Amino acid sequence: MNWRKKLNTLSRRELFHGGWMAAAFGLLPRNRALAAPAAAPTLSLGRDLYQSIGVRPLINCKGTFTIVSGSQSLPEVKKAMEEASRHYVHLDELMEAVGARLAELTQAPWGIVTAGCAAALTHATAASIAGADPEKMQRLPYLAGLKSEVIMPRSSRNVYDHAIRMLGVKIVEVETRDQYIAALSEKTAMTCLLAGPSDKFLEQIAGVSREKGVPILVDAAAERLTIPNVHLQRGATMVAYSGGKCIRGPQCAGLLLGPKDLLQAAWLNSAPHHAFGRSLKVGKEEILGMLAAVEMWVKRDHDAEWKAWESWLAHIAEKAAQVPTVRTEVLQPQGLSNRAPRLRISWDAARVGLHADELEKILYESDPRIVLGGSTGSRRSTAESSITIMPYMMIPGDEKVVAARLQEVLSKPPQMSSPPRETDPVSLAGQWNVRLEFVRGSADHGFFLEQDGDTLTGAHRGDILTGDLRGSVEGSAVRFRSSMRYEGTRLSYDFEGRLEDGKLAGSVDLGEYGKARWTAARHQYGVPGGLVRPVKNV
């Protein structure tokens, strides 16, 4: 399960680190540390580019997730980027011309290209704090005497608001219009909302925000680009998009639309200028590639793309339905993010002899390599299983490969062995002092465990956070999970281990942050380090 949990928790903007992925799936030899270093593979600039360095490409039936490299850029985008690389230009002149053209294409007042949607959030925040004042720009992220707060509805808090918090601002959470009005002050630099969950809230606060001179930024990273822009029409000041998702531009590009003066300030706060956003550099290739993607967005036959997706799903459904007990259902999209029909394939796992998590793992690890959408059903849960096919990032021909492979595995599933079940769970109730050893660095944590038979509940204390845990004990083996909220995200831990000689030891899956080793010893009362010390919830 760890491999699947890791893949599902990785976000649309996080990078794929092949080392931990291989380790998580058991693809590395156990004696790797003892083996002599292998000669570095030679890069082959052809169809086998990735394979030549030992990386296996995949078929994306999941969606525009950064961890599986977002979308494939359009042919026109590739051509624009290649041609752009052949010349030198002055980047300020280039962005001025691109900004005007983006305004014409999108019907927004102005536009700039950024190094992804997260960079757009950062630059918009910097511009809202410092404007184009060089002295203020150089002070960031030191905010003494500057505006230092960003208001967000609680429903909009998410892992990506780190791109805003990196300026040093405090996020002020609100839930109602009255709370929003009360939160507005001379410290308020900006308001930020997540497209979708906060669309109605935007309309409720747009007027008062405009009166107070507080810009509103909408994070619409994975959404379709609407012309005229639906968020600007609702009262937003700026809206940010990912370039490498629905728009099919460069993977490391983003789009920020809004008023010319504010966006020009955002550009000055980014590279190539020596300001806070210098590290978030976007090159001439990405700038023109992004412009080409928007040019094509207004020309693409979106209805024809939809019909192609439906035909692909119909082909997959036809093949899968030939397996006994298999049922298929087309799910219509909600909202603007990854807007495409999806195919749900369900079956009786007891009769087929395969559960959804097993199917997902088989298709990911074998050739051809296929990444599926959300799955339900495992040997530890229910006999009913289902997986989801998202065609949004598939390319012509993928549907035939996916259909054949699904039919093959569901018709003749491999024998899935289950480890022998241990009995008589050991007693783990009480406080435990825990040591985590990361790939670099370590931390002291703590557990407070309550046990009812083979069921564990309790609390997990981190350095500054704490969260509930839940799991099970089977003989001397233990597995439990915990989750701790921090700002707009949650840190998840999936512990596995065993009790030997009175001590617990094992590995912990940190989701997108890899794995760590952990050991634990029972807390000795009267000795510092247990859960008895106060814990601050952040």
C-alpha positions in Angstrom: 0.0 0.0 0.0 2.8 2.4 0.7 3.6 2.9 -3.0 0.0 3.8 -3.8 -0.4 6.2 -0.8 2.8 8.0 -1.8 1.7 8.4 -5.4 -1.8 9.6 -4.5 -0.6 12.2 -1.9 1.9 13.8 -4.3 0.7 17.1 -5.6 0.3 18.7 -8.9 3.5 20.8 -8.5 6.0 18.4 -6.8 9.0 16.9 -8.6 9.4 13.1 -9.2 12.4 11.8 -7.3 13.2 8.5 -8.9 15.3 7.2 -6.1 12.6 7.0 -3.4 10.1 5.8 -6.0 12.3 2.8 -6.9 12.9 2.1 -3.2 9.2 2.4 -2.4 8.3 -0.2 -5.0 11.1 -2.6 -4.1 12.9 -2.1 -7.4 16.3 -1.6 -5.9 18.5 -4.7 -5.2 19.0 -5.4 -1.5 22.7 -5.5 -1.8 22.9 -2.2 -3.7 25.0 -0.6 -1.0 27.6 -3.3 -1.4 27.8 -3.3 -5.2 30.5 -1.5 -7.0 29.4 1.8 -8.7 28.0 1.1 -12.1 29.2 3.1 -15.1 26.9 6.1 -15.8 24.5 5.3 -18.7 24.9 7.2 -21.9 22.1 9.6 -22.8 20.5 8.8 -26.2 18.8 11.7 -27.9 16.0 9.8 -29.5 12.8 7.9 -28.8 14.5 6.0 -26.0 15.7 9.2 -24.2 14.4 8.2 -20.8 15.1 4.5 -21.1 18.7 5.2 -22.0 19.3 6.5 -18.4 17.2 3.9 -16.7 13.9 5.8 -16.4 10.7 4.1 -17.5 8.0 6.4 -19.1 4.4 5.8 -18.3 0.9 6.2 -19.6 -1.0 8.9 -17.6 -4.6 7.9 -16.8 -4.6 10.0 -13.7 -4.6 13.6 -14.6 -2.4 16.8 -14.6 -0.3 15.9 -11.6 3.2 17.3 -11.5 4.6 14.1 -10.0 3.8 12.4 -13.3 5.0 15.4 -15.2 1.8 17.2 -15.8 0.7 17.3 -19.4 2.4 16.9 -22.8 3.1 20.2 -24.4 1.5 20.9 -27.8 3.6 20.5 -31.0 3.3 24.3 -31.5 4.7 24.9 -28.0 7.7 22.6 -28.7 8.4 24.4 -31.9 8.1 27.9 -30.3 10.5 26.9 -27.5 13.1 25.5 -29.9 13.0 28.6 -32.1 13.2 30.9 -29.1 16.4 29.1 -28.0 18.1 30.2 -31.2 18.1 33.9 -30.4 19.1 36.4 -27.7 16.5 39.0 -26.5 16.1 41.5 -23.7 13.7 39.9 -21.3 12.0 43.1 -20.2 11.2 43.9 -23.8 10.0 40.3 -24.4 7.7 40.3 -21.4 6.3 43.7 -22.3 5.4 42.4 -25.8 4.1 39.0 -24.4 2.0 40.8 -21.8 0.2 42.9 -24.4 -0.4 39.8 -26.5 -1.7 37.8 -23.6 -4.1 40.6 -22.8 -5.4 40.6 -26.3 -5.8 36.8 -26.3 -7.4 36.4 -22.9 -9.3 39.7 -22.7 -7.6 40.3 -19.3 -6.0 43.7 -18.7 -2.5 42.2 -18.8 -0.6 39.0 -18.4 2.9 37.7 -17.5 4.5 34.3 -17.8 5.9 32.8 -14.6 7.9 29.7 -13.6 4.7 27.8 -12.8 1.6 28.7 -10.9 3.3 28.6 -7.5 5.7 31.3 -8.8 2.8 33.4 -9.9 1.4 33.2 -6.3 4.8 34.3 -4.9 5.3 37.2 -7.4 1.7 38.4 -6.9 2.2 38.5 -3.1 5.5 40.3 -3.4 3.9 42.9 -5.7 1.0 43.4 -3.3 3.5 44.0 -0.4 6.2 46.0 -2.1 4.8 47.2 -5.4 7.6 48.3 -7.6 9.5 50.2 -4.9 13.1 48.9 -5.0 13.8 49.6 -1.4 10.8 47.7 -0.2 11.5 44.9 -2.7 15.0 44.4 -1.3 13.7 44.1 2.3 11.5 41.1 1.5 10.9 38.8 3.3 11.7 41.1 6.3 8.3 42.8 6.7 8.7 45.2 9.6 6.8 48.4 8.5 5.3 46.6 5.5 2.0 45.0 4.9 2.3 41.5 6.5 -1.0 39.7 6.3 -2.9 37.8 3.6 -6.5 36.8 4.2 -7.8 33.4 3.0 -11.1 31.6 3.6 -10.5 28.4 5.5 -11.9 26.4 2.6 -9.1 27.8 0.4 -6.2 26.7 2.7 -4.0 24.2 0.9 -0.5 22.9 0.5 0.3 25.4 -2.2 -0.2 28.5 -0.1 3.4 27.9 1.0 4.2 29.9 -2.1 2.5 32.9 -0.4 3.8 32.2 3.1 7.4 32.2 1.9 7.2 36.0 1.8 6.9 35.9 5.6 3.3 36.9 5.7 0.8 35.7 8.2 -2.3 33.9 6.8 -5.5 35.1 8.4 -8.3 32.5 8.1 -11.9 33.6 7.8 -15.1 31.7 7.1 -17.8 34.4 6.6 -18.0 37.8 4.9 -18.4 39.5 8.3 -15.2 37.8 9.5 -13.5 39.0 6.4 -14.5 42.6 6.9 -13.3 42.4 10.5 -9.9 40.9 9.4 -9.2 43.7 7.0 -6.6 46.2 8.4 -3.7 48.3 7.4 -1.6 45.1 7.6 -3.6 43.4 4.8 -1.5 43.0 1.7 -3.8 40.7 -0.3 -6.6 38.2 -0.3 -6.1 34.8 -1.8 -8.8 32.2 -2.7 -8.6 28.7 -4.2 -10.8 28.5 -7.4 -13.7 26.2 -6.9 -14.3 26.0 -3.2 -14.4 29.8 -2.7 -16.1 31.0 -5.9 -19.2 32.2 -4.1 -17.1 33.8 -1.3 -15.3 35.8 -4.0 -18.5 37.4 -5.1 -19.4 38.2 -1.5 -16.2 40.0 -0.7 -15.2 41.6 -4.1 -17.0 44.9 -3.4 -15.6 45.6 0.1 -12.1 44.4 -1.0 -12.2 46.9 -3.9 -13.2 49.7 -1.6 -10.3 48.9 0.8 -7.8 48.7 -2.1 -6.9 45.1 -1.2 -6.2 42.9 -4.3 -7.8 39.5 -4.6 -5.7 36.7 -6.1 -7.4 33.4 -7.3 -5.3 30.2 -7.6 -6.8 28.4 -10.6 -3.7 26.2 -11.3 -5.4 23.1 -12.7 -8.4 24.9 -14.2 -9.3 25.5 -17.9 -8.6 29.0 -19.1 -11.9 30.8 -19.6 -12.3 33.8 -22.0 -13.5 36.2 -20.8 -12.1 35.1 -17.5 -14.7 33.9 -15.1 -12.7 34.8 -11.9 -12.0 38.4 -13.0 -15.7 38.8 -13.9 -16.6 37.7 -10.3 -14.4 40.4 -8.9 -10.9 38.9 -8.6 -8.0 41.3 -9.2 -5.6 38.6 -10.4 -5.8 34.9 -11.4 -3.0 32.4 -11.7 -2.8 29.3 -13.8 -0.4 26.4 -14.3 1.0 26.5 -17.9 1.8 22.8 -17.9 -1.7 21.4 -17.2 -4.9 22.1 -19.1 -3.3 24.7 -21.3 -0.5 22.3 -22.3 2.3 24.7 -22.3 5.8 24.2 -20.8 5.6 22.1 -17.6 7.7 24.8 -15.7 5.6 27.8 -16.8 2.6 29.5 -15.4 0.3 32.4 -16.2 -0.7 35.4 -14.2 -3.5 37.7 -15.4 -4.7 41.0 -14.0 -4.1 44.8 -14.0 -1.1 46.0 -15.9 0.5 48.0 -13.1 0.2 45.2 -10.5 1.5 42.5 -13.0 4.4 44.7 -14.1 5.3 45.0 -10.4 5.1 41.2 -10.1 7.4 40.9 -13.0 9.9 43.3 -11.4 9.8 41.2 -8.3 10.8 38.2 -10.3 13.9 37.1 -12.3 15.8 38.5 -14.1 15.6 41.3 -11.6 17.5 41.0 -8.3 14.5 40.7 -6.0 12.9 38.0 -3.8 11.7 36.1 -6.8 15.1 35.9 -8.5 15.3 32.2 -7.9 11.9 31.6 -9.7 13.4 32.2 -13.1 11.5 31.8 -16.4 13.5 31.8 -19.6 12.8 33.0 -23.0 11.9 29.5 -24.2 9.2 29.1 -21.5 7.9 32.6 -22.1 7.3 32.0 -25.8 6.2 28.4 -25.3 3.6 29.7 -22.9 2.4 32.3 -25.3 2.2 29.7 -28.0 0.1 27.5 -25.7 -2.4 30.4 -25.1 -2.4 31.2 -28.8 -3.4 27.5 -29.5 -5.9 27.5 -26.6 -8.2 29.9 -28.5 -7.7 27.9 -31.7 -8.1 24.3 -30.4 -11.3 22.3 -31.1 -12.2 21.6 -27.5 -15.4 19.8 -28.6 -13.4 17.4 -30.8 -11.0 16.7 -27.9 -14.0 15.9 -25.7 -15.4 13.5 -28.3 -12.0 11.8 -28.6 -11.9 11.3 -24.8 -15.4 9.7 -24.9 -14.3 7.4 -27.7 -11.2 6.3 -25.7 -13.3 5.6 -22.6 -15.9 3.7 -24.7 -13.2 1.4 -26.1 -11.7 0.7 -22.7 -15.1 0.1 -21.2 -16.0 -2.4 -24.0 -12.8 -4.4 -23.4 -13.1 -4.4 -19.6 -16.8 -5.4 -19.7 -15.9 -8.7 -21.3 -14.6 -9.8 -17.9 -17.3 -11.4 -15.6 -18.7 -9.1 -12.9 -17.1 -5.9 -14.4 -19.3 -2.9 -14.7 -18.5 0.5 -16.2 -19.8 4.0 -15.7 -18.9 7.3 -17.2 -18.6 10.1 -14.7 -19.2 13.7 -15.8 -16.9 16.4 -14.4 -17.6 18.9 -11.7 -16.0 22.4 -11.9 -13.2 23.5 -14.2 -10.2 21.6 -12.9 -9.1 18.7 -15.1 -12.5 19.0 -16.8 -13.0 15.7 -18.7 -15.3 12.6 -18.5 -13.9 9.8 -16.4 -14.5 6.0 -16.6 -15.2 4.1 -13.4 -14.5 0.3 -13.7 -15.9 -1.8 -10.9 -15.8 -5.5 -10.2 -16.4 -8.3 -7.7 -12.9 -8.7 -6.3 -13.7 -12.0 -4.7 -14.8 -13.6 -8.0 -12.1 -11.9 -10.1 -9.4 -12.7 -7.6 -7.9 -9.2 -7.6 -8.5 -6.1 -5.6 -8.2 -2.5 -6.9 -5.0 -1.6 -5.0 -3.4 -4.8 -6.4 -4.4 -4.0 -9.9 -3.1 -0.4 -9.6 0.2 -1.7 -8.3 0.5 -4.4 -11.1 -0.1 -1.8 -13.9 2.3 0.6 -12.4 5.2 -1.8 -11.9 4.9 -3.8 -15.2 5.3 -2.9 -18.8 3.7 -1.0 -20.3 3.7 1.2 -17.2 0.2 2.7 -16.5 -0.8 5.2 -13.8 -4.5 5.1 -12.8 -6.8 7.4 -11.0 -8.3 6.8 -7.6 -9.0 3.2 -6.7 -11.1 1.7 -3.9 -10.9 -1.8 -2.5 -8.2 -3.8 -0.9 -7.8 -7.2 0.9 -8.2 -5.3 4.2 -11.4 -3.5 3.3 -14.1 -4.8 0.9 -14.7 -7.3 -1.9 -16.0 -4.5 -4.1 -13.2 -2.8 -6.1 -13.0 0.0 -8.6 -10.5 2.1 -10.5 -10.9 5.3 -12.5 -9.6 6.2 -15.9 -9.0 9.9 -16.6 -8.3 10.5 -20.3 -7.3 14.1 -20.0 -3.6 13.5 -20.4 -3.7 10.4 -22.5 -2.5 10.6 -26.1 -4.0 8.8 -29.2 -3.2 5.1 -29.0 -3.0 5.0 -25.3 -6.6 3.8 -25.0 -5.7 0.6 -27.0 -2.8 -0.2 -24.7 -4.8 0.5 -21.5 -7.8 -1.5 -22.7 -5.8 -4.5 -23.6 -3.8 -4.5 -20.4 -6.8 -4.0 -18.1 -8.6 -6.9 -19.8 -5.5 -9.1 -19.6 -4.9 -8.5 -15.9 -8.6 -8.7 -14.8 -9.1 -11.9 -16.9 -6.1 -13.7 -15.6 -4.9 -12.0 -12.5 -1.5 -13.1 -11.1 -1.6 -15.1 -7.8 -1.4 -12.6 -5.0 0.2 -14.1 -1.9 -0.7 -13.0 1.6 1.8 -13.2 4.4 0.8 -15.7 7.2 -1.3 -14.0 9.8 0.2 -13.7 13.3 -1.9 -14.1 16.4 -2.0 -12.9 20.0 -0.9 -9.2 19.5 1.8 -7.9 21.9 0.9 -5.2 24.3 2.0 -1.7 23.2 -0.2 0.5 25.4 1.6 3.4 27.0 4.1 6.2 26.2 7.0 5.7 23.8 10.0 7.9 23.1 10.6 7.8 19.3 13.6 8.6 17.2 13.2 9.3 13.5 16.3 9.1 11.2 15.7 10.9 7.9 17.8 10.7 4.8 19.5 13.7 6.3 18.9 14.7 9.9 16.9 13.2 12.8 14.1 14.1 15.2 12.7 13.1 18.5 9.0 12.3 18.5 6.7 10.6 20.9 3.7 8.1 20.9 0.9 7.7 23.4 -0.7 4.4 22.5 -4.0 2.9 23.6 -4.8 -0.7 22.7 -8.0 -2.7 22.4 -7.1 -6.2 21.2 -5.4 -5.7 17.9 -6.6 -2.1 17.4 -4.3 0.9 18.2 -5.4 4.5 18.8 -3.6 7.4 20.4 -1.5 10.5 19.7 1.7 11.2 17.8 3.8 14.1 19.0 6.3 15.7 16.6 8.6 18.6 17.2 5.9 21.3 17.4 2.8 19.5 16.1 0.6 16.7 17.4 -2.0 14.5 15.8 -4.2 11.4 16.3 -2.9 8.0 15.2 -4.8 4.8 14.4 -3.6 1.4 13.4 -3.3 -2.3 14.3 -1.1 -4.9 15.9 -0.6 -8.4 14.5 1.6 -10.6 16.7 4.7 -8.5 17.2 4.1 -6.5 14.0 2.6 -3.0 14.2 1.2 -0.5 11.6 -0.4 2.8 12.2 -0.9 6.2 10.6 -1.0 9.7 11.9 -1.7 13.1 10.4 -0.7 16.6 11.7 -2.1 19.8 10.3 0.3 22.7 9.6 -1.1 25.9 8.0 -2.8 24.8 4.7 -1.4 21.3 4.6 -1.1 18.0 6.6 1.9 16.0 7.3 1.2 12.3 7.1 3.1 9.4 8.6 2.6 5.7 7.9 4.5 3.6 10.4 5.4 0.0 10.1 7.6 -1.9 12.5 8.0 -4.8 14.9 8.6 -5.2 18.7 11.8 -7.0 19.5 13.6 -7.1 22.8 11.2 -4.6 24.2 11.9 -2.0 21.5 10.0 -1.0 18.4 11.8 -0.4 15.1 10.8 -0.1 11.5 10.3 2.3 8.6 7.9 5.3 8.2 6.5 6.5 4.9 6.5 10.3 4.8 4.5 10.5 1.6 6.1 12.9 -0.9 9.0 13.4 1.5 10.3 9.9 1.2 11.0 7.4 4.0 12.7 7.3 7.3 13.8 4.7 9.9 12.3 4.8 13.3 13.0 3.3 16.7 11.0 3.6 19.9 11.5 2.7 23.6 9.0 2.9 26.4 9.0 6.2 28.2 10.6 6.2 31.6 8.5 8.4 33.9 10.5 11.2 35.5 12.8 11.3 32.5 12.3 14.2 30.0 11.1 13.4 26.5 7.6 12.0 26.9 4.3 13.3 25.8 3.7 14.8 29.2 5.4 18.1 28.1 3.1 20.7 26.5 2.5 20.4 22.8 1.8 23.5 20.7 -0.8 23.0 17.9 0.1 25.2 14.9 
